Amino acid sequence: MARVLTVGGVFFKSEDPKTLGEWYQEWLGMPVEHPYGASLPPENLPAGTLAVWSPFAADTEYFHPSSQSFMINLVVDDLEGALAQVQQGGAKQVGKIEDYEYGRFAWFLDPEGNKVELWQPKDPR
């Protein structure tokens, strides 16, 4: 049987893809190239990082306060630094930083109201 290997991309609609891509490039260093977005090679990921595919119940509050039916998770190397950068760029932090055995998380709303989860994985050493 054929099987899924990993998530191959995240695709979503934007009111202004060029401007939103430029915002992510400026405030998170995402290597955006228009019109195709950003390629994020797996060799750039910290050890122990993985891609997650997870449907949520239609009535979940986890994506709140965004009205979108999705949330994007981005792996970062410095959670506090990334959060400060996006806030400087006008993003609104949602909730507080949370720590788990597999890493630290923070959330923000981007300029178009998409909820984004930042994940700094624990160092596996």
N, C-alpha and C positions, 0 to 999 in steps of 0.2 A: 504494500500500500504506500502511495506517496504521502509525504508528511511535511508539515511546516517546519522550517529551520529557525527563523526569527522574524521579527517585524522588519519589513523591507522599506518602510517609509510611513510618514504621517502626512496626509493630504487633507486640506480643509479650505473652505471658501473664505475670502477676505474682501472687504470693501475696497481696499487699496493695497494689493499684494506688494507692489514695489516699495511703498512707504513703510509697510509693516516689516518687510524683509530688511530694509535699511535700519529700522529701529532695533531689531534683534542683532544686527551686525554691530551697530554702535554700542549698545548697552550690554551685550553678552558675548561679543566677539564671535558670533556665529558666522561661518564662512559662506555667506549668501552670494549666489551668482544668479542674476536675473536672466531669463524668466524661470529658471528651474529650481530655485531654492538652494538649500545647503546639502552637501554630501558630508556625512559624518562617519568616517572609516572606523571599523571596529577596533583597529589597532590603537586608536587614540583613547579607548576606554580603560578605566582602571581595572585591575584584576578583580574578578568576582562580580563584575557588573553584568546585568542581563537585561533583555528587553521583555516587557510584560504586556500581555494582551489580556484585558479583563473587562468583560461586559458588566455593567452595573444595573441594578433595578431601575426602572423608569422613574421612580419616585425618590431616588437617592438625593441626599442633601450635600453629598461630598463635593459636587461641582459648584455649589452655591458660593458666592452670589452671582456667578456667571449664569446666563440663560442658555448657554450652549449645551448641546448634548454630548460634548466630549471635553476632555482635559488632557493637556500635553504634559508629559514628564520629561524634564531635561536633566541629564547628569552634569554636575558642575564640580570643579576642583576646589572651590572656596565658597561655601554657602553664604556666609555673611557678606563677603565681597560682592558676589553676584546679586544678592538681594539689595545691597546698598546701591549698586550700579543701576538696576532697573528702577529703583525708587527715584534716583537722580534723574532718570529719563522720563519720569512721570507716572510710572506704574504704581498701583496701590497694593500694599501688602495685605494679605488675607490671613488672619489668624496669627499664631505664634510659631516659632521654630519648634519642631518636635524631634526627639531623639529616639531611635529604635536600635535594636541589635545589629541591623543591616545598614544603618546610615542615619543621616539627619535630613530633615525635610522642611521646606518653607514654600509658601504659595503667594502668587500675585496675580493681578488682572493686568493684561497687556493693554495697549492703547485701543484695541477693538473690543475689549471686554472678555477676552478668552482667559479662562483660569489656567495658570501654568504652575506645575509643581516642580520645584527644584530639589534635586536629590544629590547629596554628597555621600557616596558610599563609604562605609568604614574601611580603613586601611586593613587589608587582609593579613598583614604581617604580624 
